Amino acid sequence: MSCPVVNLGDVVSFIGGSQPPKSTFMYEPQQGYVRLLQIRDYKSDKNLTFIPEDSTKKFCNKDDVMIGRYGPPVFQILKGLEGAYNVALMKAKPSVKVDPDYLYYFLKQDKLFRLIDGLSQRTAGQSGIDMDALKGYPMLLPPLEEQKRIAAILDKAEAIRRKRQQAIQLADDFLRSVFLDMFGDPVTNPKGWEVKKFEEVGKWASGGTPSRTSPQFFEGSINWFSARELNHRYLSGSIEKITDDALNNSAAKIYPKGSMLVGMYDTAAFKISILEEESASNQACANLIPNELIDIEWFFSYIEYSKEIYLRQRRGVRQKNLNLGMIKEFELPLPPKSEQDKFVNLVKTVMALKNKNYNALNFSNDSFSSFSQKAFAGQL
């Protein structure tokens, strides 16, 4: 079937939000008030805000397709909430020729995101959407029944992907619950564990950066991590790799497999990962080689569930930083190794299940991406 291709702006209207004055804000539901939606509200209900219903004309319902106008990341495609919406959001309102669900998945395409995100980086200050590029983007427009069929297929693929994500989150929530049940709140230490300083549980060190004026230092095979890469429990395969000469001519050093990297600066402070292979790092990371007092898996979980205690002790005006001296002085309630081992055995079982779900999620993501590409190329 041959289908027309139209410019997105010819069949979809984009309606920006409004920003009532903060003096009208309420933070509990009130008669005559409506929820004010911001981008962050699509991820959490922690920041409920309400405004007088007669103070705006910009409303959306749960089925409306909403777009985050600013980033990072710019161009988030959202739906599922109702209320008034602020200037950081805009509504994508389809004409009668476009099915709303078809539009939702069309806007979520990876290649469209890459285009809009790339164009947003060209502007100074806060990144925003290039509306001319968005409105001029070509859209395959099959008959409405075909659009509904495509959206239904993508709905099913999205539902499978969402279930995998939920399973992974449930595993994380389960481990956290068990940890707190076994060891108690680290602030109040209700089980009366012996208190130790961080420096007592292993050998701490920090890394270094080879000179960028010698590019050959970065042409090796030795993992060299930055704090921005500490996004997973286990870490391998750094973005940049260095040489032996780089190690010999800098403060960088090799850390063993099974040691832990800890981010120290700004937003990376107390981001943590366990090394799966020998590696080095830059100076924004500290490294801990554990001694006989702790299991590194237990310590990882302890930091994950109690990091806010320590982050409140950061120094710095512009950047909220840690340093190696501060980290060594931090204290923790330390249960006996035998108690740690019980939890670590559970961690291994749960992580095996999480890995299965990660693999299934990756497959689901690949499947969804494949379906999406075919759908909007008229091949599904």
C-alpha atoms as one frame of an Amber mdcrd trajectory, in Angstrom:
protein
   0.000   0.000   0.000   1.350   3.426  -0.965   0.879   5.993   1.812   1.387
   9.752   1.701   4.275  11.404   3.500   3.451  14.701   5.195   5.311  17.239
   7.281   4.623  16.625  10.964   3.546  20.221  11.497   0.826  19.873   8.838
  -1.080  17.253  10.854  -0.020  17.977  14.448  -0.309  21.194  16.473   2.197
  21.943  19.206   0.728  23.925  22.097   3.034  25.390  24.706   2.189  25.609
  28.402   1.892  28.564  30.752   3.654  29.536  33.962   1.395  30.979  36.691
   3.226  32.986  39.384   4.659  30.988  42.276   2.608  33.116  44.642  -0.460
  31.115  43.515   1.114  27.714  44.178  -0.340  25.316  46.743   1.208  22.011
  47.717  -1.901  20.173  48.867  -5.109  19.525  46.849  -7.613  22.376  47.258
 -11.117  23.031  45.988 -10.873  25.011  42.736  -7.224  24.062  42.184  -5.680
  21.806  39.538  -2.348  20.019  39.472   0.445  21.899  37.688   2.528  19.445
  35.677   6.259  19.799  35.093   8.606  17.383  33.301   9.750  15.843  36.585
   6.173  14.928  37.521   6.129  12.194  34.880   8.798  10.356  36.907   7.715
  11.053  40.476   4.883  12.387  42.634   7.308  13.866  45.160   6.761  17.471
  44.052   3.000  17.920  43.845   2.027  21.491  42.967  -1.460  22.942  42.468
  -2.662  26.211  40.952  -6.066  27.928  40.684  -7.982  26.293  37.847  -8.978
  29.692  36.450  -5.335  30.885  36.278  -4.552  28.992  33.064  -6.114  27.660
  29.881  -3.433  25.053  29.199  -4.715  21.634  30.274  -3.951  18.045  29.318
  -5.472  14.655  30.058  -3.882  11.241  30.561  -4.083  10.340  26.876  -2.514
  13.535  25.575   0.990  13.283  24.125   3.271  15.724  25.918   6.811  16.815
  24.995   9.536  18.061  27.297  10.784  21.248  25.640  14.055  21.637  27.492
  16.859  19.380  28.627  18.876  17.562  29.318  17.538  15.386  27.924  15.526
  17.518  25.572  12.516  16.043  23.738  11.148  13.603  26.310   7.890  12.093
  25.046   5.416  11.699  27.898   1.824  10.862  28.733  -0.313   9.486  31.539
  -1.045  12.560  33.710  -3.784  15.162  33.736  -3.846  18.746  34.881  -2.444
  22.090  33.770   1.052  22.119  32.283   3.887  24.608  32.559   6.140  26.223
  29.967   8.657  23.363  30.008   6.020  21.142  28.376   4.028  21.342  25.192
   1.103  19.279  23.957   1.272  17.475  20.614  -2.339  17.667  19.402  -3.022
  15.434  16.360  -5.520  16.327  13.655  -8.360  13.943  12.813  -5.999  12.265
  10.324  -3.614  11.030  13.028  -4.239   8.412  15.712  -2.895   9.704  19.092
  -1.131   6.422  19.921   0.463   6.300  16.485   1.707   9.853  17.084   3.073
   8.915  20.513   5.238   6.122  19.135   6.225   8.161  16.086   7.621  10.868
  18.325   9.505   8.288  20.416  11.634   7.128  17.473  15.365   7.047  18.207
  16.303   8.779  14.966  13.895  11.654  15.603  15.260  12.055  19.121  18.843
  12.105  17.809  17.953  14.808  15.306  16.184  17.082  17.794  18.756  16.464
  20.526  21.610  17.194  18.134  20.053  20.453  16.965  19.381  21.527  20.547
  23.098  21.384  21.336  23.779  24.207  18.891  22.027  26.803  20.991  23.594
  28.631  23.909  22.279  28.191  27.439  19.443  25.786  28.150  18.901  23.366
  25.295  15.538  23.546  23.566  13.645  22.097  20.616  14.198  23.400  17.087
  10.509  23.773  16.218  11.113  24.296  12.502  12.972  20.988  12.309  10.256
  19.221  14.301   7.380  20.602  12.252   9.194  19.849   9.004  10.002  16.239
   9.915   8.473  13.776   7.397   5.723  11.476   8.663   4.351   8.431   6.853
   0.569   8.722   7.108  -1.287   5.449   6.460  -5.089   5.209   6.922  -6.338
   5.488  10.500  -7.073   1.765  10.826  -3.516   0.949   9.788  -2.185   3.520
  12.258  -4.204   1.838  15.028  -2.863  -1.586  14.041   0.729  -0.327  14.178
   0.160   1.372  17.542  -1.358  -1.843  18.972   1.747  -3.846  17.966   4.042
  -1.256  19.541   1.837  -1.177  22.649   2.424  -4.890  23.165   6.169  -4.557
  22.627   6.268  -1.623  25.055   4.293  -3.580  27.681   6.810  -6.441  27.557
   9.683  -3.986  27.909   7.974  -2.297  30.866   7.462  -5.624  32.671  11.170
  -6.399  32.366  12.024  -2.984  33.809   9.595  -3.530  36.684  11.134  -6.929
  37.452  14.583  -5.347  37.690  13.269  -2.609  39.989  11.501  -5.159  42.202
  14.767  -7.066  42.599  16.519  -3.856  43.714  13.702  -3.029  46.136  13.822
  -6.558  47.564  17.566  -6.389  48.246  17.227  -3.015  49.931  14.404  -4.273
  52.152  16.338  -7.384  53.179  19.487  -5.354  53.874  17.688  -2.953  56.207
  15.920  -5.841  57.926  19.182  -7.724  58.516  21.418  -4.803  59.486  19.098
  -2.001  60.567  19.096   1.709  59.824  22.747   2.794  59.428  21.988   6.131
  61.110  20.546   4.765  64.353  22.418   1.412  64.326  19.624  -0.360  66.255
  21.484  -3.688  66.254  24.468  -2.184  67.987  27.141  -3.159  65.456  30.714
  -2.099  66.170  31.508   1.265  64.548  34.563   1.450  62.275  36.097   4.160
  60.119  36.194   3.612  56.371  39.985   3.600  56.488  39.854   0.497  58.705
  38.060  -1.702  56.149  40.702  -1.681  53.427  43.353   0.167  51.468  42.243
   3.427  49.868  43.898   5.246  46.979  43.051   7.777  44.272  43.912   7.807
  40.591  45.430  10.219  38.142  45.260  11.509  34.592  48.127  11.006  32.134
  49.133  14.157  30.265  46.819  14.946  27.356  49.782  16.516  25.599  51.020
  12.959  24.968  48.132  11.381  23.006  50.053   8.113  22.745  49.350   7.585
  26.464  45.728   6.926  25.492  46.437   4.323  22.828  46.897   1.344  25.127
  44.790  -1.542  26.441  44.604  -0.762  30.183  41.159   0.227  31.447  41.122
   3.820  32.709  37.799   4.914  34.175  36.304   8.309  34.896  33.620   8.868
  37.544  30.944   9.336  34.883  31.294   5.642  34.028  30.309   4.443  37.509
  26.736   3.623  36.547  26.525  -0.098  37.319  27.266  -2.489  40.160  29.986
  -4.174  38.087  32.392  -2.345  35.794  34.474  -3.423  32.832  35.534  -1.991
  29.473  36.394   1.680  29.967  35.737   4.330  27.305  39.401   5.355  27.264
  42.369   3.011  27.647  45.933   3.884  28.572  49.435   2.426  28.217  52.098
   1.255  30.679  54.011   4.434  29.898  50.971   6.446  30.928  50.985   4.672
  34.297  54.687   5.317  34.751  54.323   9.010  33.989  51.232   9.868  36.051
  49.522   9.244  39.371  47.304   6.619  37.756  47.764   3.112  39.143  46.388
  -0.385  38.612  43.628  -1.549  40.952  42.784  -5.261  41.290  39.655  -7.062
  40.216  37.120  -7.038  43.048  38.091  -3.622  44.367  35.621  -0.738  44.280
  35.724   2.670  42.623  34.041   5.573  44.414  33.273   8.887  42.697  34.361
  11.949  44.682  33.359  15.100  42.793  30.086  16.972  42.342  27.196  14.917
  40.933  29.385  11.788  40.726  30.073  11.843  44.485  29.526   8.358  45.920
  28.698   6.791  42.596  30.228   3.338  43.004  31.156   0.268  40.955  33.006
  -2.999  41.585  35.821  -3.707  39.118  35.454  -6.906  37.119  39.037  -6.691
  35.852  42.281  -4.908  36.661  41.867  -1.216  35.901  43.051   2.326  36.566
  41.060   5.516  37.083  41.385   9.285  37.023  41.726  11.453  40.128  37.945
  11.918  40.419  37.718   8.340  41.689  38.885   6.748  44.913  39.545   3.018
  45.074  39.027   0.592  47.946  40.787  -2.771  48.158  38.836  -4.523  50.946
  40.485  -6.303  53.859  39.200  -9.208  55.958  36.618  -7.031  57.745  34.274
  -6.582  54.784  32.918  -8.306  51.728  32.974  -5.811  48.882  29.471  -6.888
  47.773  28.122  -6.089  51.224  29.941  -2.763  51.306  28.572  -1.835  47.890
  25.022  -2.361  49.157  25.777  -0.464  52.359  26.959   2.572  50.376  24.000
   2.368  47.995  21.502   2.447  50.866  23.240   4.990  53.091  25.132   7.356
  50.772  22.936  10.346  51.634  24.359  10.287  55.173  27.804  10.963  53.782
  26.816  13.262  50.932  25.505  15.730  53.502  29.086  16.081  54.718  30.509
  17.235  51.373  32.500  20.427  51.112  32.660  23.098  48.449  30.676  26.100
  47.348  30.377  25.661  43.607  30.970  21.912  43.586  29.899  19.605  46.393
  32.993  17.417  46.570  34.441  14.623  48.642  38.126  13.919  49.056  40.119
  10.889  50.088  40.806  12.243  53.567  37.105  12.817  54.220  36.165   9.370
  52.968  38.679   7.640  55.239  37.217   9.440  58.279  33.619   8.414  57.579
  32.221   5.872  60.044  29.926   2.897  59.573  28.272   0.297  61.811  30.019
  -2.925  60.757  28.348  -6.323  61.263  30.496  -9.467  61.582  31.761 -10.949
  58.330  29.590 -14.044  58.917  26.459 -11.842  58.828  27.679 -10.030  55.727
  28.209 -13.391  54.009  24.553 -14.365  54.502  23.456 -11.235  52.675  26.078
 -11.636  49.943  24.799 -15.150  49.162  21.356 -13.644  48.621  22.849 -10.892
  46.448  24.393 -13.501  44.139  21.052 -15.254  43.684  19.135 -12.020  43.054
  21.801 -10.650  40.699  21.602 -13.838  38.616  17.860 -13.240  38.218  18.467
  -9.558  37.450  20.957 -10.470  34.748  18.365 -12.704  33.086  15.925  -9.819
  33.109  18.605  -7.423  31.820  19.253  -9.757  28.907  15.532 -10.078  28.261
  15.165  -6.279  28.503  17.955  -5.744  25.981  16.206  -8.153  23.638  12.907
  -6.329  24.213  14.572  -2.982  23.527  16.074  -4.309  20.298  12.724  -5.774
  19.270  10.880  -2.539  20.015  13.441  -0.513  18.072  13.182  -2.906  15.117
   9.363  -2.808  15.145   9.416   0.983  15.380  11.794   1.393  12.442   9.732
  -0.930  10.269   6.434   0.621  11.348   7.331   4.162  10.334   8.985   3.013
   7.125   5.751   1.293   6.057   7.218  -2.210   6.456   5.318  -3.563   9.469
